[in-house]
Amino acid sequence: MAFDKVGLIEILQNAKDPESSANRILARWVESPASIRPLILEDYTRLFLTRDGSPLKKAKVDHPGESLRMERLYRKRNALGIAQKSLTLFAYGQRIFWNTNASKTMMACWIMTNLIEKNGSTAQPHAEYGSLGVIQLDGGIDHILIDEAQDTNPPQWQVILSLADDFFRPDKAHRTLFVVGDAKQSIYSFQGAKPEDFATLRDHFSLLSTKPGQTWRDVNLSISFRSTPRSSDLWIKSLRIIPFSVKSWRPILSSISPTVRITREASPCGPWF
């Protein structure tokens, strides 16, 4: 939307103080060609908007239409600036990503995430030949043990699923899958881990094992060997006394007492304190 040049000239002609700073900026804006106006746009914008782009309670130039136009222009310029900066960051990030991967490949130096991704790709099934990674490892893996399963993320589960795919056959009954986890202790959601995947895949493996007549056992560990009744009771009472504002603590408190049982007899060293 073009600015109202005629209306702004009329404001200048009727101004009580033509030499005021606001009127001088307005006069310069009206008189300047289009190629010069971008150079004085910031000063002109201040006649209608604050520095954060909000309309002035009382514009220095009384022209509602121009005030609205400048507000819209400010938003578009701000969005364009964000887009330009984002594009610059993306270009830098892309270059860093490429250079880092090239260096890792050249030096054969991969972090755990890279190894999981590469193993996941080799474990993907081929239409004709099956899973390359599984074929190469077949016969070399008879037992899979997964600890802290609640913090296993989808790419890691994909590797496990591919490796265990050949476990559940009548002629492979000697192969075992052992999974340990506690959904309440999940702390790696920032890496994509989902505690609900633990329960979903437990049911998945249970179904796979029972079809060929193999045995699947769900074992609930209700005894804690990490503490004593006195320390556990003190911890639970402290949590109930402290006024937590986080709502997620409430279901945890209600589920601790009935599911955790502390035993002294399990320790061969006698009392722990």
C-alpha positions in Angstrom: 0.0 0.0 0.0 1.5 3.3 -1.1 1.7 6.2 1.4 -0.7 9.1 1.2 1.6 11.7 -0.2 -1.1 14.3 -0.8 -2.5 13.9 2.7 1.0 14.2 4.3 1.8 17.3 2.3 -1.5 18.8 3.6 -0.5 18.0 7.2 2.8 19.9 6.6 1.0 22.8 5.1 -1.3 23.1 8.1 1.4 22.4 10.7 1.6 25.0 13.6 5.4 24.4 13.9 6.9 23.4 10.5 10.4 23.4 12.0 9.7 20.8 14.6 11.8 17.6 14.4 8.8 15.5 13.5 7.8 17.8 10.7 11.3 18.0 9.3 11.5 14.2 9.1 8.0 14.2 7.5 9.1 16.8 5.0 12.2 15.0 4.1 10.2 11.8 3.6 7.7 13.4 1.3 10.3 15.2 -0.8 12.8 12.3 -1.1 12.7 10.0 -4.1 11.9 6.3 -3.6 15.6 5.4 -3.7 16.4 7.6 -0.7 13.4 6.7 1.5 14.9 3.4 2.8 17.8 5.4 4.3 15.4 7.5 6.4 12.9 4.8 7.1 13.9 4.2 10.7 13.4 7.9 11.6 10.1 8.1 9.7 8.9 4.9 11.5 9.5 6.6 14.9 6.9 9.2 14.0 4.2 6.4 14.4 5.7 3.5 16.2 7.8 2.7 19.3 11.1 0.9 18.9 9.4 -2.5 19.5 6.9 -1.8 16.7 3.9 -0.9 18.9 1.8 2.1 17.8 2.5 5.3 19.8 -0.3 6.3 22.1 -0.2 9.7 20.3 1.5 9.6 16.9 3.8 12.5 16.2 2.0 12.9 12.8 -1.8 12.7 12.9 -2.5 10.4 10.1 -4.3 7.1 11.2 -3.9 5.5 7.7 -0.2 6.1 7.6 0.2 4.8 11.2 -1.5 1.6 10.3 0.5 1.2 7.1 3.8 1.7 9.0 2.7 -0.9 11.6 2.1 -3.5 8.8 5.3 -2.6 7.1 7.2 -3.0 10.4 5.8 -6.5 10.9 6.7 -7.5 7.3 10.3 -6.2 7.7 10.6 -7.9 11.0 9.5 -11.3 9.5 11.8 -10.8 6.6 14.7 -10.1 9.0 14.0 -13.3 11.0 13.8 -15.3 7.7 17.2 -13.9 6.5 18.9 -14.6 9.8 17.4 -18.1 10.0 18.6 -18.8 6.4 22.1 -17.7 7.4 22.1 -19.9 10.5 20.8 -22.8 8.4 23.6 -22.3 5.8 26.3 -22.2 8.5 24.7 -25.2 10.3 24.5 -27.2 7.1 28.2 -26.5 6.3 29.2 -27.5 9.8 27.2 -30.7 9.6 28.7 -31.7 6.2 32.3 -30.9 7.3 31.8 -32.7 10.6 30.5 -35.9 8.9 33.3 -35.7 6.3 35.9 -35.5 9.1 34.2 -38.4 10.9 34.2 -40.5 7.8 37.9 -39.7 7.0 39.1 -40.5 10.5 36.6 -43.4 11.1 35.6 -41.6 14.3 31.8 -41.9 15.0 29.8 -41.1 18.1 27.2 -43.4 19.5 24.3 -41.8 17.6 26.1 -42.3 14.3 26.8 -46.0 15.1 23.1 -46.5 16.0 22.0 -44.8 12.7 24.5 -46.9 10.6 23.5 -50.1 12.3 19.9 -49.3 11.9 20.4 -48.8 8.1 22.2 -52.1 7.7 19.5 -53.8 9.7 16.7 -52.6 7.5 15.2 -55.6 5.5 16.0 -55.9 1.8 13.2 -57.0 -0.5 15.2 -60.0 -1.8 18.1 -60.7 0.6 16.6 -59.7 4.0 18.5 -57.6 6.6 22.2 -57.3 5.6 23.3 -56.6 9.2 21.2 -59.5 10.6 22.6 -61.9 8.0 26.2 -61.0 8.8 25.5 -61.4 12.6 23.3 -64.5 12.4 24.7 -67.2 14.5 26.9 -64.8 16.4 24.2 -63.5 18.7 22.2 -65.8 20.9 21.3 -63.5 23.8 20.2 -59.8 23.8 20.1 -57.9 27.1 18.6 -54.4 27.2 19.1 -52.4 30.4 17.3 -49.0 31.1 14.8 -49.9 28.4 12.6 -46.9 29.4 15.4 -44.7 28.0 15.8 -46.5 24.7 14.8 -44.3 21.8 13.2 -45.3 18.5 16.4 -45.7 16.4 17.8 -48.0 19.1 14.6 -50.0 19.3 14.8 -50.4 15.5 18.3 -52.0 15.8 17.0 -54.3 18.6 13.9 -55.3 16.6 16.0 -56.1 13.6 18.5 -58.2 15.6 15.7 -60.0 17.5 13.6 -60.6 14.4 15.0 -64.1 13.9 14.9 -65.1 17.6 11.2 -66.1 17.6 11.3 -69.4 15.7 10.8 -72.9 16.8 14.3 -73.9 15.8 15.8 -70.9 17.6 14.4 -71.7 21.1 17.9 -71.3 22.7 18.0 -67.6 21.9 16.9 -65.3 24.6 15.8 -61.6 25.0 16.1 -60.0 28.4 14.7 -56.5 28.9 14.9 -54.5 32.2 13.3 -51.1 32.7 11.2 -48.8 34.8 8.9 -46.2 33.1 9.0 -44.1 36.2 12.8 -43.6 35.9 12.7 -42.3 32.3 14.9 -39.2 31.9 16.0 -39.3 28.3 12.9 -37.9 26.5 15.2 -35.2 25.1 16.9 -37.9 23.0 13.5 -39.2 21.8 13.0 -42.0 24.4 9.3 -42.7 25.1 8.4 -44.8 28.3 5.3 -46.0 26.6 7.4 -47.7 23.9 8.7 -50.0 26.7 5.2 -51.3 27.4 4.2 -51.4 23.7 7.3 -53.5 22.7 6.9 -55.7 25.7 3.5 -56.7 24.4 5.0 -57.0 20.9 7.8 -59.4 22.0 5.3 -61.3 24.2 3.1 -62.0 21.2 6.1 -63.0 19.0 7.4 -65.5 21.5 4.1 -67.2 22.3 3.2 -67.9 18.6 5.9 -70.5 18.1 5.3 -71.9 21.6 8.3 -70.1 23.3 8.1 -68.8 26.9 7.7 -65.1 27.8 7.8 -64.0 31.4 6.7 -60.6 32.7 8.5 -60.1 36.0 7.6 -57.2 38.3 10.4 -56.3 40.6 8.7 -55.1 43.8 11.7 -55.4 46.2 14.3 -52.6 46.5 17.9 -53.5 47.5 19.1 -50.0 47.4 17.8 -48.7 50.7 16.4 -49.6 54.1 12.9 -49.1 55.5 14.0 -46.2 57.6 15.6 -44.2 54.9 12.8 -45.0 52.4 10.1 -43.9 54.8 12.0 -40.7 55.6 12.3 -39.9 51.9 8.6 -40.5 51.2 7.6 -38.4 54.2 9.9 -35.6 53.1 8.3 -35.5 49.6 4.9 -35.3 51.2 5.9 -32.4 53.5 7.7 -30.3 50.8 5.1 -28.1 49.0 5.9 -29.1 45.4 4.2 -27.1 42.7 4.9 -29.6 40.0 1.8 -31.7 39.5 3.7 -34.6 38.1 5.0 -35.5 41.6 1.5 -36.4 42.8 1.0 -39.7 41.0 4.6 -40.7 41.9 3.9 -40.3 45.6 0.7 -42.3 45.4 2.5 -45.2 43.6 5.6 -45.5 45.7 4.3 -47.1 48.9 2.2 -50.0 47.6 4.7 -51.1 45.0 8.1 -50.8 46.7 9.0 -53.3 49.5 12.3 -52.8 51.3 14.0 -56.0 52.7 16.8 -56.2 55.2 17.4 -59.9 54.9 18.7 -59.6 51.3 22.0 -58.1 52.5 24.6 -60.6 53.5 26.5 -57.9 55.4 23.8 -57.4 58.1 22.2 -54.0 58.9 23.1 -51.2 56.5 23.3 -48.6 59.3 
